[in-house]
Amino acid sequence: MNPFEQKPKKSLMEMIPTWKQLAVKPYNKLEADPYTKARIILMNGIEVEAALFGHNFQRHCENNDLRRDLALCRRMEQEQQKRINWMSPSDESTLELTIGYEHLAVDLTAWLAMHEPDEYAKACMDFALLEDFDHLYRYADQLKFDEDIPAHKLVRDYVEITPGRPTIAHHRHPADSVRMPRNSKTGDMRTTLGALILTAGEQQTMNFYMNLGNTVPEGPGRDLYQEIGMVEEQHVTHYGSLIDPSMTWLEMMLWHEYQECYLYYSFYETEVDNYVKKMWEMHFEQECMHLAMVSDLLQKYDGTEYQQIIPDGEFPELLDFHPTKDYVRQVLAEQVTLTAQDEEFADIDDVPSDFRYFEWNDAVNGRTQDVPSHKAIRQLIEKDGEDYRSEDAESPIPELRNRKQDDTKLARVQGYGKKAHEVEQQAKEEREAVLA
């Protein structure tokens, strides 16, 4: 599929929806496939990013003729966003929807990492993957405590719910959230697409927690949204740093429209809900028109043909959501103790003992017992005797297997992991000696 070659079946005016056409039928929260929800959450984020990008473009543009074209495209993007976001039903609680957000973050990041040809970009995805994976676990335990809803039923066991890199360890100095940008002209198109998609997805999660976290009743759950919302801010910086800053505004807009075409077509091809599938098809047709509009603007104002920016208009492998449990387990086993150091990643035991991470993390967290992500687990353990999990097998990390105690030292305290492994190895040798 090459979206540059698609000819719209309708005129622009025929694509303008009435209020009745915007008033979509929300999905049934008990019956909708978790990946249908994931697609809706992601495309809402993609369209919100399109709107924010368009407004920022306008504010940095002096040509009112171009600004009028931007306004037209932006208005249609806003209509798409309203249609998509209103698919979420009113009887879905903030915490239930949050499980969908974090499920999306895990399987989207894992899928993109598995298909990422740039080793550095892949390392960035793997790093944040383990943090979103832990966020899913923390929110799932809060949901169990607040509403007595087992999150594995919401995700239909597509993803495991178990600790990742503990959230208490995520709070790093802002200087260590900045990454190295990738070159959009010399790199693989999948790298540019991945950076754009994940930046928009994490930004929407940040916005969601920022704007709806205060609707949660006072207590650990409300505080949890504050804490994880700050980690999402880090993730937006993390992924946004990968986007090529040398692109012009119109080059960037071309990539935004191409990305939307790619995602809408991917989801049209893989959607299982016929009602939602028709929406993806309609939006794909609209985005092909937007792409053609921006191609013309790029040539008119920058003197650049779209082929100079995206030489091969053919889509790469379509994004197809599916369980990524084995991949996540592998990354967890290999990278759980990593932290960020400047633009790179290093094991917590390999950074200097006076590295800025420790001072920042201690200052933000204060007393361990007061950290919301820890309290969310501790309160459920006190109530039920153990945390809530949904695992196919025990964690590959020994420190994360204890369901009666939340680990707050892993990936945060130097030497802790090594000591824990030594204790585990000694216990194993003693058990083998008894059996012998």
LONUVEX-877702 format. One record per residue (C-alpha): residue number from 1; residue in one letter; x, y, z. Coordinates in Angstrom, 2 decimals. Layout:
LOZA  num  residu        X        Y        Z
LOZA  NUM       A        X        Y        Z
...
This chain:
LOZA  num  residu        X        Y        Z
LOZA    1       M     0.00     0.00     0.00
LOZA    2       N     1.34     3.41    -1.02
LOZA    3       P    -0.88     6.20     0.38
LOZA    4       F     0.64     8.77    -1.98
LOZA    5       E    -0.98     6.93    -4.88
LOZA    6       Q    -4.49     6.77    -3.40
LOZA    7       K    -7.22     8.84    -5.05
LOZA    8       P    -9.99     9.94    -2.62
LOZA    9       K   -13.47     8.73    -3.56
LOZA   10       K   -15.10    11.84    -2.08
LOZA   11       S   -14.43    15.56    -2.17
LOZA   12       L   -13.26    17.36     0.94
LOZA   13       M   -16.69    18.87     1.60
LOZA   14       E   -18.30    15.45     1.33
LOZA   15       M   -15.98    14.30     4.12
LOZA   16       I   -17.13    16.96     6.59
LOZA   17       P   -19.30    15.15     9.18
LOZA   18       T   -22.56    16.38    10.65
LOZA   19       W   -23.05    16.32    14.41
LOZA   20       K   -25.09    13.16    13.98
LOZA   21       Q   -22.19    11.49    12.16
LOZA   22       L   -19.81    12.50    14.93
LOZA   23       A   -22.10    11.00    17.59
LOZA   24       V   -20.64     7.50    17.49
LOZA   25       K   -21.81     4.43    19.39
LOZA   26       P   -19.38     3.69    22.25
LOZA   27       Y   -17.94     0.20    22.58
LOZA   28       N   -19.26    -2.18    25.23
LOZA   29       K   -16.55    -2.28    27.88
LOZA   30       L   -17.33    -5.91    28.76
LOZA   31       E   -17.46    -7.20    25.19
LOZA   32       A   -14.94    -5.12    23.22
LOZA   33       D   -11.67    -6.84    22.36
LOZA   34       P    -8.78    -5.35    24.38
LOZA   35       Y    -6.92    -4.62    21.16
LOZA   36       T    -9.90    -2.70    19.78
LOZA   37       K    -9.64    -0.55    22.92
LOZA   38       A    -5.88    -0.26    22.41
LOZA   39       R    -6.32     0.92    18.83
LOZA   40       I    -8.87     3.53    19.94
LOZA   41       I    -6.61     4.80    22.73
LOZA   42       L    -3.62     5.05    20.41
LOZA   43       M    -5.45     6.81    17.59
LOZA   44       N    -6.93     9.28    20.05
LOZA   45       G    -3.36    10.10    21.08
LOZA   46       I    -2.21    10.32    17.47
LOZA   47       E    -4.98    12.79    16.63
LOZA   48       V    -4.36    14.86    19.76
LOZA   49       E    -0.69    15.10    18.74
LOZA   50       A    -1.76    16.11    15.21
LOZA   51       A    -3.87    18.94    16.64
LOZA   52       L    -1.15    20.15    19.02
LOZA   53       F     1.49    19.98    16.29
LOZA   54       G    -0.77    21.91    13.92
LOZA   55       H    -1.37    24.67    16.44
LOZA   56       N     2.35    24.99    17.17
LOZA   57       F     3.10    25.07    13.43
LOZA   58       Q     0.65    27.92    13.00
LOZA   59       R     2.26    29.89    15.82
LOZA   60       H     5.63    29.65    14.06
LOZA   61       C     4.31    30.47    10.58
LOZA   62       E     4.06    33.99     9.10
LOZA   63       N     2.20    33.12     5.88
LOZA   64       N    -1.56    33.39     6.35
LOZA   65       D    -2.31    31.45     3.16
LOZA   66       L    -0.37    28.52     4.57
LOZA   67       R    -1.99    29.05     7.97
LOZA   68       R    -5.42    28.75     6.35
LOZA   69       D    -4.44    25.41     4.81
LOZA   70       L    -3.16    24.27     8.19
LOZA   71       A    -6.44    25.33     9.82
LOZA   72       L    -8.46    23.27     7.36
LOZA   73       C    -6.39    20.13     7.89
LOZA   74       R    -6.35    20.65    11.66
LOZA   75       R   -10.12    21.03    11.83
LOZA   76       M   -10.57    17.66    10.14
LOZA   77       E    -8.04    16.08    12.50
LOZA   78       Q   -10.06    17.42    15.42
LOZA   79       E   -13.22    15.86    14.03
LOZA   80       Q   -11.44    12.53    13.82
LOZA   81       Q   -10.21    12.89    17.39
LOZA   82       K   -13.72    13.60    18.68
LOZA   83       R   -15.16    10.59    16.90
LOZA   84       I   -12.43     8.29    18.24
LOZA   85       N   -12.35     9.55    21.82
LOZA   86       W   -16.13     9.41    22.13
LOZA   87       M   -15.91     5.66    21.48
LOZA   88       S   -15.02     5.27    25.16
LOZA   89       P   -18.22     4.55    27.14
LOZA   90       S   -19.30     6.63    30.12
LOZA   91       D   -19.59     3.56    32.38
LOZA   92       E   -15.87     2.80    32.07
LOZA   93       S   -14.10     4.03    35.20
LOZA   94       T   -10.85     5.99    35.06
LOZA   95       L    -8.95     3.02    36.47
LOZA   96       E   -10.50     0.57    34.01
LOZA   97       L    -9.53     2.83    31.11
LOZA   98       T    -6.08     3.24    32.61
LOZA   99       I    -5.53    -0.52    32.36
LOZA  100       G    -6.19    -0.14    28.63
LOZA  101       Y    -3.66     2.69    28.40
LOZA  102       E    -0.90     0.67    30.04
LOZA  103       H    -1.77    -2.51    28.14
LOZA  104       L    -1.40    -0.47    24.95
LOZA  105       A     1.94     0.92    26.14
LOZA  106       V     3.33    -2.57    26.77
LOZA  107       D     2.25    -4.34    23.60
LOZA  108       L     2.79    -1.32    21.31
LOZA  109       T     6.29    -0.67    22.61
LOZA  110       A     7.20    -4.36    22.47
LOZA  111       W     5.87    -4.75    18.90
LOZA  112       L     7.75    -1.68    17.68
LOZA  113       A    10.94    -2.78    19.45
LOZA  114       M    10.70    -6.23    17.86
LOZA  115       H    10.51    -4.56    14.42
LOZA  116       E    13.02    -1.75    15.03
LOZA  117       P    16.18    -1.91    12.85
LOZA  118       D    18.05     0.88    14.71
LOZA  119       E    19.81    -0.64    17.73
LOZA  120       Y    19.83     2.61    19.71
LOZA  121       A    16.13     3.30    19.11
LOZA  122       K    15.36    -0.30    20.07
LOZA  123       A    17.34     0.11    23.31
LOZA  124       C    15.25     3.20    24.10
LOZA  125       M    12.05     1.23    23.54
LOZA  126       D    13.18    -1.72    25.67
LOZA  127       F    14.16     0.62    28.48
LOZA  128       A    10.77     2.37    28.73
LOZA  129       L     8.90    -0.90    28.09
LOZA  130       L     9.87    -2.28    31.51
LOZA  131       E     8.58     0.88    33.17
LOZA  132       D     5.18     0.84    31.47
LOZA  133       F     5.01    -2.87    32.30
LOZA  134       D     5.43    -2.03    36.00
LOZA  135       H     2.84     0.76    35.72
LOZA  136       L     0.31    -1.79    34.49
LOZA  137       Y     1.01    -3.89    37.58
LOZA  138       R     0.65    -0.94    39.98
LOZA  139       Y    -2.63     0.27    38.48
LOZA  140       A    -3.98    -3.30    38.37
LOZA  141       D    -3.38    -3.67    42.10
LOZA  142       Q    -5.03    -0.31    42.74
LOZA  143       L    -8.02    -1.41    40.65
LOZA  144       K    -8.27    -4.63    42.67
LOZA  145       F    -8.13    -2.66    45.92
LOZA  146       D   -10.58     0.08    44.91
LOZA  147       E   -13.10    -1.75    42.74
LOZA  148       D   -12.32    -5.46    43.31
LOZA  149       I   -11.91    -5.93    39.56
LOZA  150       P    -9.21    -8.38    38.41
LOZA  151       A    -7.43    -6.60    35.55
LOZA  152       H    -6.60    -9.83    33.72
LOZA  153       K   -10.27   -10.04    32.76
LOZA  154       L   -10.09    -6.61    31.16
LOZA  155       V    -7.02    -7.56    29.09
LOZA  156       R    -8.19   -11.17    28.58
LOZA  157       D    -4.74   -12.43    29.59
LOZA  158       Y    -3.19   -10.95    26.45
LOZA  159       V    -0.50    -9.46    28.70
LOZA  160       E     0.96   -10.62    32.00
LOZA  161       I     0.43    -8.46    35.08
LOZA  162       T     3.51    -8.69    37.26
LOZA  163       P     6.23    -6.32    38.49
LOZA  164       G     8.65    -4.76    36.02
LOZA  165       R    11.41    -2.30    36.89
LOZA  166       P     9.89    -0.90    40.12
LOZA  167       T     8.28     2.52    39.61
LOZA  168       I    10.11     3.92    42.62
LOZA  169       A    13.32     3.52    40.59
LOZA  170       H    12.01     5.42    37.54
LOZA  171       H    12.53     8.89    38.97
LOZA  172       R    15.73    10.10    37.32
LOZA  173       H    17.34    13.49    36.92
LOZA  174       P    15.78    15.32    33.94
LOZA  175       A    19.20    15.52    32.25
LOZA  176       D    19.09    11.74    31.83
LOZA  177       S    15.79    11.74    29.91
LOZA  178       V    17.30    13.23    26.75
LOZA  179       R    18.23    10.82    23.94
LOZA  180       M    20.14    11.06    20.66
LOZA  181       P    17.94    12.05    17.67
LOZA  182       R    17.76     9.74    14.68
LOZA  183       N    18.23    11.01    11.12
LOZA  184       S    14.98    10.72     9.18
LOZA  185       K    16.68    11.02     5.78
LOZA  186       T    19.38     8.39     6.21
LOZA  187       G    17.64     6.08     8.67
LOZA  188       D    15.00     3.43     8.12
LOZA  189       M    11.43     4.76     7.88
LOZA  190       R    10.41     2.37    10.67
LOZA  191       T    12.64     4.27    13.08
LOZA  192       T    10.99     7.62    12.29
LOZA  193       L     7.52     6.07    12.45
LOZA  194       G     8.30     4.38    15.76
LOZA  195       A     9.55     7.59    17.36
LOZA  196       L     6.49     9.55    16.18
LOZA  197       I     4.03     6.86    17.28
LOZA  198       L     5.52     6.36    20.75
LOZA  199       T     5.91    10.08    21.38
LOZA  200       A     2.22    10.63    20.59
LOZA  201       G     1.16     7.58    22.61
LOZA  202       E     3.15     8.53    25.70
LOZA  203       Q     2.06    12.15    25.39
LOZA  204       Q    -1.58    11.08    25.39
LOZA  205       T    -0.96     8.94    28.48
LOZA  206       M     0.73    11.90    30.16
LOZA  207       N    -2.24    14.13    29.24
LOZA  208       F    -4.75    11.54    30.45
LOZA  209       Y    -3.12    11.18    33.87
LOZA  210       M    -2.52    14.93    34.08
LOZA  211       N    -6.16    15.80    33.41
LOZA  212       L    -8.10    12.87    34.91
LOZA  213       G    -5.87    11.77    37.78
LOZA  214       N    -7.55    14.30    40.04
LOZA  215       T   -10.95    12.69    39.44
LOZA  216       V    -9.83     9.63    41.42
LOZA  217       P   -10.89     9.69    45.13
LOZA  218       E    -8.33    11.03    47.58
LOZA  219       G    -5.84     8.44    48.76
LOZA  220       P    -3.08     6.23    47.33
LOZA  221       G    -4.89     5.83    43.98
LOZA  222       R    -5.09     9.56    43.39
LOZA  223       D    -1.43     9.93    44.39
LOZA  224       L    -0.47     7.07    42.08
LOZA  225       Y    -1.62     9.08    39.07
LOZA  226       Q     0.63    11.94    40.14
LOZA  227       E     3.67     9.72    40.44
LOZA  228       I     3.21     7.74    37.25
LOZA  229       G     2.11    10.89    35.44
LOZA  230       M     5.56    12.34    36.16
LOZA  231       V     7.21     9.23    34.73
LOZA  232       E     5.11     9.65    31.59
LOZA  233       E     6.54    13.19    31.27
LOZA  234       Q     9.99    11.58    31.25
LOZA  235       H     8.87     9.15    28.57
LOZA  236       V     7.58    11.93    26.31
LOZA  237       T    11.00    13.61    26.56
LOZA  238       H    12.68    10.22    26.06
LOZA  239       Y    10.87     9.38    22.82
LOZA  240       G    10.50    12.94    21.57
LOZA  241       S    14.29    13.25    21.63
LOZA  242       L    14.52    10.56    18.96
LOZA  243       I    12.59    12.64    16.40
LOZA  244       D    14.82    14.32    13.81
LOZA  245       P    15.02    18.02    14.80
LOZA  246       S    16.55    19.01    11.46
LOZA  247       M    13.27    18.56     9.60
LOZA  248       T    11.36    21.64     8.47
LOZA  249       W     7.83    22.16     9.78
LOZA  250       L     6.33    20.94     6.51
LOZA  251       E     8.62    17.92     6.37
LOZA  252       M     7.52    17.05     9.89
LOZA  253       M     3.88    17.51     8.92
LOZA  254       L     4.34    15.17     5.96
LOZA  255       W     5.65    12.51     8.34
LOZA  256       H     2.71    13.10    10.70
LOZA  257       E     0.20    12.55     7.90
LOZA  258       Y     2.07     9.53     6.56
LOZA  259       Q     2.12     8.04    10.07
LOZA  260       E    -1.64     8.49    10.37
LOZA  261       C    -2.20     6.83     7.00
LOZA  262       Y     0.00     3.94     8.09
LOZA  263       L    -1.81     3.41    11.39
LOZA  264       Y    -5.34     3.79    10.04
LOZA  265       Y    -4.61     1.31     7.26
LOZA  266       S    -2.92    -1.10     9.70
LOZA  267       F    -5.94    -1.00    11.98
LOZA  268       Y    -8.43    -1.26     9.12
LOZA  269       E    -6.67    -4.46     8.10
LOZA  270       T    -6.60    -5.97    11.60
LOZA  271       E    -9.75    -4.66    13.34
LOZA  272       V   -12.20    -7.32    14.56
LOZA  273       D   -15.11    -4.96    15.28
LOZA  274       N   -16.91    -4.14    12.02
LOZA  275       Y   -18.33    -0.87    13.35
LOZA  276       V   -14.88     0.37    14.35
LOZA  277       K   -13.35    -1.04    11.17
LOZA  278       K   -15.54     1.26     9.06
LOZA  279       M   -14.30     4.22    11.08
LOZA  280       W   -10.68     3.28    10.42
LOZA  281       E   -11.46     2.98     6.70
LOZA  282       M   -13.12     6.40     6.59
LOZA  283       H   -10.27     8.04     8.46
LOZA  284       F    -7.70     6.39     6.20
LOZA  285       E    -9.39     7.92     3.17
LOZA  286       Q    -9.40    11.33     4.86
LOZA  287       E    -5.74    11.03     5.79
LOZA  288       C    -4.78    10.18     2.21
LOZA  289       M    -6.33    13.52     1.23
LOZA  290       H    -4.42    15.29     4.03
LOZA  291       L    -1.21    13.62     2.85
LOZA  292       A    -1.82    14.85    -0.70
LOZA  293       M    -2.52    18.36     0.64
LOZA  294       V     0.72    18.46     2.60
LOZA  295       S     2.70    17.03    -0.33
LOZA  296       D     1.49    19.98    -2.41
LOZA  297       L     2.30    22.47     0.37
LOZA  298       L     5.77    20.98     0.77
LOZA  299       Q     6.47    21.46    -2.93
LOZA  300       K     4.92    24.95    -3.01
LOZA  301       Y     6.62    26.46     0.05
LOZA  302       D     9.79    24.39     0.55
LOZA  303       G    10.39    23.46    -3.09
LOZA  304       T    10.69    19.84    -1.97
LOZA  305       E     9.06    16.76    -3.52
LOZA  306       Y     7.67    14.26    -1.07
LOZA  307       Q     9.97    11.58    -2.53
LOZA  308       Q    12.92    13.52    -1.11
LOZA  309       I    11.50    13.00     2.38
LOZA  310       I     9.84     9.59     2.09
LOZA  311       P    11.48     7.98    -0.99
LOZA  312       D     9.60     4.69    -0.75
LOZA  313       G     5.98     5.50    -0.08
LOZA  314       E     5.14     1.83     0.43
LOZA  315       F     4.14     1.03     4.01
LOZA  316       P     6.48    -1.16     6.05
LOZA  317       E     5.01    -4.20     7.80
LOZA  318       L     1.61    -3.21     9.17
LOZA  319       L     1.23    -2.76    12.92
LOZA  320       D    -0.63    -5.81    14.21
LOZA  321       F    -1.32    -6.03    17.94
LOZA  322       H    -0.81    -9.42    19.54
LOZA  323       P     0.52   -10.75    22.86
LOZA  324       T     4.25   -10.11    23.36
LOZA  325       K     4.70   -11.98    26.65
LOZA  326       D     7.86   -13.87    25.71
LOZA  327       Y     9.58   -10.73    24.45
LOZA  328       V     8.69    -8.74    27.55
LOZA  329       R     9.95   -11.54    29.79
LOZA  330       Q    13.24   -11.62    27.90
LOZA  331       V    13.76    -7.87    28.23
LOZA  332       L    12.80    -8.04    31.91
LOZA  333       A    15.35   -10.80    32.55
LOZA  334       E    18.14    -8.92    30.79
LOZA  335       Q    17.52    -5.23    31.54
LOZA  336       V    15.57    -4.79    34.77
LOZA  337       T    18.49    -3.15    36.63
LOZA  338       L    19.28    -0.55    33.95
LOZA  339       T    19.12     3.19    34.53
LOZA  340       A    19.80     6.13    32.21
LOZA  341       Q    23.12     7.96    32.14
LOZA  342       D    23.21    10.94    29.77
LOZA  343       E    22.04     9.56    26.40
LOZA  344       E    22.92     5.94    27.19
LOZA  345       F    21.79     3.16    29.55
LOZA  346       A    23.85     1.49    32.25
LOZA  347       D    23.38    -1.01    35.05
LOZA  348       I    22.66     0.70    38.35
LOZA  349       D    25.78    -0.97    39.79
LOZA  350       D    28.01     0.45    37.04
LOZA  351       V    27.30     4.17    37.46
LOZA  352       P    29.41     6.25    39.90
LOZA  353       S    28.19     6.17    43.50
LOZA  354       D    27.84     9.97    43.41
LOZA  355       F    25.86     9.97    40.14
LOZA  356       R    23.06    12.56    40.07
LOZA  357       Y    20.43     9.81    39.84
LOZA  358       F    20.76     8.92    43.53
LOZA  359       E    20.41    12.47    44.85
LOZA  360       W    17.41    13.15    42.58
LOZA  361       N    15.69     9.85    43.34
LOZA  362       D    16.11    10.28    47.09
LOZA  363       A    14.85    13.88    46.94
LOZA  364       V    11.72    12.96    44.97
LOZA  365       N    10.81     9.81    46.88
LOZA  366       G    11.48    10.96    50.43
LOZA  367       R    10.51     8.16    52.79
LOZA  368       T    10.00     4.88    50.94
LOZA  369       Q     6.78     4.13    52.81
LOZA  370       D     5.26     7.35    51.43
LOZA  371       V     5.86     6.59    47.73
LOZA  372       P     2.44     6.11    46.05
LOZA  373       S     3.51     3.26    43.75
LOZA  374       H     4.74     1.34    46.80
LOZA  375       K     1.65     2.16    48.87
LOZA  376       A    -0.61     0.87    46.07
LOZA  377       I     0.93    -2.58    46.47
LOZA  378       R     1.42    -2.52    50.22
LOZA  379       Q    -2.23    -1.69    50.94
LOZA  380       L    -3.44    -4.68    48.92
LOZA  381       I    -0.93    -6.99    50.58
LOZA  382       E    -2.20    -5.82    53.99
LOZA  383       K    -5.80    -6.41    52.87
LOZA  384       D    -5.52    -9.69    50.95
LOZA  385       G    -2.26   -11.14    52.24
LOZA  386       E    -0.54   -10.84    48.86
LOZA  387       D    -0.41    -8.61    45.80
LOZA  388       Y    -2.51    -9.09    42.65
LOZA  389       R    -0.82   -10.70    39.66
LOZA  390       S    -1.64   -12.60    36.50
LOZA  391       E     1.40   -14.61    35.47
LOZA  392       D     2.02   -17.46    33.07
LOZA  393       A     5.04   -18.45    35.19
LOZA  394       E     7.03   -16.99    38.07
LOZA  395       S     9.03   -13.85    37.39
LOZA  396       P    12.46   -14.36    35.81
LOZA  397       I    13.77   -11.94    38.45
LOZA  398       P    14.13   -13.57    41.92
LOZA  399       E    13.74   -10.24    43.73
LOZA  400       L    10.30    -9.77    42.17
LOZA  401       R     8.80   -13.14    43.08
LOZA  402       N     7.73   -12.35    46.65
LOZA  403       R     4.01   -11.59    46.56
LOZA  404       K     3.93   -10.60    50.21
LOZA  405       Q     6.49    -7.79    49.99
LOZA  406       D     6.95    -5.05    47.38
LOZA  407       D    10.58    -4.65    46.29
LOZA  408       T    11.75    -1.03    46.54
LOZA  409       K    15.51    -1.52    46.10
LOZA  410       L    15.90    -3.26    42.73
LOZA  411       A    17.40    -0.98    40.03
LOZA  412       R    17.69     1.74    42.68
LOZA  413       V    20.15     0.63    45.37
LOZA  414       Q    23.65    -0.29    44.26
LOZA  415       G    24.80    -3.79    45.11
LOZA  416       Y    21.31    -4.93    46.07
LOZA  417       G    20.70    -7.18    43.09
LOZA  418       K    24.04    -8.90    43.41
LOZA  419       K    23.49    -9.57    47.11
LOZA  420       A    20.00   -10.90    46.45
LOZA  421       H    21.32   -13.23    43.76
LOZA  422       E    24.04   -14.48    46.10
LOZA  423       V    21.42   -15.29    48.74
LOZA  424       E    19.28   -17.03    46.10
LOZA  425       Q    22.26   -19.05    44.85
LOZA  426       Q    23.25   -20.04    48.39
LOZA  427       A    19.70   -21.20    49.16
LOZA  428       K    19.64   -23.18    45.91
LOZA  429       E    22.93   -24.90    46.76
LOZA  430       E    21.66   -25.74    50.25
LOZA  431       R    18.47   -27.26    48.81
LOZA  432       E    20.50   -29.33    46.35
LOZA  433       A    22.81   -30.50    49.13
LOZA  434       V    19.82   -31.68    51.18
LOZA  435       L    18.39   -33.55    48.21
LOZA  436       A    21.78   -35.14    47.53
